């Protein structure tokens, strides 16, 4: 399977929500909703976690995708991910990357900066 890199640099195809969605694993989605609800102080359902990936041409997309400022910015600028942006790395992205994800390494590698 080809990797799908989200606008922010997360690898959608390695995300447990994307994997569970592809496998039609409702139990895994429900478990993930419980974990993420606790981890992020939110109230999520399995439907909220169902996701075909940030750049999928058909939903469903995780509920956060509809409000993700980074995804909206990338769509507006017509870039596949932030590595392609002339404003890399903007304040919005830097704030997201502070969460310690591997997204920065992915974006840097795509920019040829690794």
Backbone torsions as a table, in degrees:
resi	resn	phi	psi	omega
1	UNK	NA	134.5	178.2
2	UNK	-73.0	141.9	178.8
3	UNK	-70.7	140.3	173.4
4	UNK	-112.6	118.2	180.0
5	UNK	-101.0	123.5	178.6
6	UNK	-69.0	165.5	178.9
7	UNK	-51.7	-41.1	-176.1
8	UNK	-79.2	-9.5	179.7
9	UNK	104.7	-8.0	174.5
10	UNK	-66.8	147.2	178.4
11	UNK	-92.9	100.2	-176.5
12	UNK	-54.7	-41.7	-175.2
13	UNK	-71.2	-6.5	174.3
14	UNK	-106.9	-1.2	-178.3
15	UNK	-76.7	134.8	179.7
16	UNK	-60.8	-29.2	177.6
17	UNK	-68.0	-43.3	179.6
18	UNK	-66.6	-42.5	-179.7
19	UNK	-63.6	-47.1	179.9
20	UNK	-63.3	-38.1	178.3
21	UNK	-63.4	-48.3	-179.6
22	UNK	-60.5	-35.0	-179.5
23	UNK	-87.4	1.3	-177.0
24	UNK	51.1	43.0	-176.0
25	UNK	-98.4	87.4	-177.9
26	UNK	-61.5	-38.6	179.4
27	UNK	-61.1	-43.0	179.1
28	UNK	-65.4	-39.0	178.2
29	UNK	-65.7	-40.1	177.2
30	UNK	-65.0	-42.0	177.8
31	UNK	-63.8	-42.2	179.1
32	UNK	-63.7	-41.0	178.1
33	UNK	-59.9	-42.4	178.3
34	UNK	-63.9	-45.7	-178.9
35	UNK	-63.0	-50.2	-178.0
36	UNK	-68.3	-32.9	176.9
37	UNK	-60.2	-45.5	179.4
38	UNK	-69.6	-45.1	-176.9
39	UNK	-63.5	-38.8	-174.2
40	UNK	-108.3	6.0	178.3
41	UNK	62.0	40.4	-178.1
42	UNK	-123.7	173.7	173.3
43	UNK	-117.6	100.4	-176.9
44	UNK	-114.2	147.2	174.3
45	UNK	-109.9	172.1	175.7
46	UNK	-58.6	-38.0	178.5
47	UNK	-62.6	-35.0	178.7
48	UNK	-66.3	-25.7	-176.9
49	UNK	-97.1	-8.7	-179.6
50	UNK	-69.0	126.1	-172.5
51	UNK	-155.9	131.9	174.4
52	UNK	-95.4	5.7	177.2
53	UNK	106.3	150.2	-173.9
54	UNK	-53.5	-38.7	-174.6
55	UNK	-106.1	12.3	178.2
56	UNK	-63.2	139.1	179.6
57	UNK	-77.4	-15.3	176.6
58	UNK	-127.0	140.3	176.9
59	UNK	-70.6	-173.4	5.9
60	UNK	-80.7	157.0	173.2
61	UNK	-116.4	147.9	178.4
62	UNK	-54.7	146.8	-175.5
63	UNK	-54.7	-33.5	-179.4
64	UNK	-65.8	-27.8	-177.8
65	UNK	-57.7	-32.7	-178.2
66	UNK	-71.1	-18.4	-179.3
67	UNK	-118.1	4.7	-176.5
68	UNK	-72.6	114.6	-180.0
69	UNK	-66.1	-32.2	179.4
70	UNK	-69.2	-45.1	178.3
71	UNK	-62.2	-44.3	179.7
72	UNK	-61.6	-42.0	179.6
73	UNK	-63.0	-46.3	179.5
74	UNK	-61.6	-40.3	178.1
75	UNK	-63.8	-44.4	179.5
76	UNK	-61.7	-38.6	-178.1
77	UNK	-85.9	-8.6	178.0
78	UNK	73.0	30.3	178.0
79	UNK	-105.8	147.5	177.9
80	UNK	-69.3	-39.7	177.1
81	UNK	-155.1	170.0	-174.1
82	UNK	-63.1	-20.7	178.1
83	UNK	-61.7	-26.0	-179.0
84	UNK	-86.5	-5.9	-173.3
85	UNK	-82.9	138.7	178.1
86	UNK	-70.4	-16.4	179.8
87	UNK	-100.2	16.9	179.6
88	UNK	-64.1	132.6	-8.9
89	UNK	-103.3	116.9	-178.1
90	UNK	-71.1	169.8	-178.5
91	UNK	-59.4	-39.9	-179.4
92	UNK	-61.0	-44.0	-179.7
93	UNK	-69.9	-43.5	-179.8
94	UNK	-57.7	-42.4	179.0
95	UNK	-61.4	-43.8	177.8
96	UNK	-62.7	-42.8	-176.4
97	UNK	-68.0	-16.4	176.9
98	UNK	-64.3	-16.5	179.4
99	UNK	-71.6	-4.3	173.4
100	UNK	82.1	20.6	179.2
101	UNK	-75.8	171.0	177.1
102	UNK	-82.9	5.6	-176.1
103	UNK	-60.7	-40.0	-179.1
104	UNK	-61.6	-43.9	179.3
105	UNK	-61.6	-39.7	178.8
106	UNK	-64.4	-48.5	-179.8
107	UNK	-63.6	-42.6	178.1
108	UNK	-61.2	-41.3	179.1
109	UNK	-63.8	-42.7	178.5
110	UNK	-64.7	-30.6	177.9
111	UNK	-81.0	-10.0	-177.6
112	UNK	80.8	25.2	-176.7
113	UNK	-104.4	7.8	-177.9
114	UNK	-92.6	NA	NA
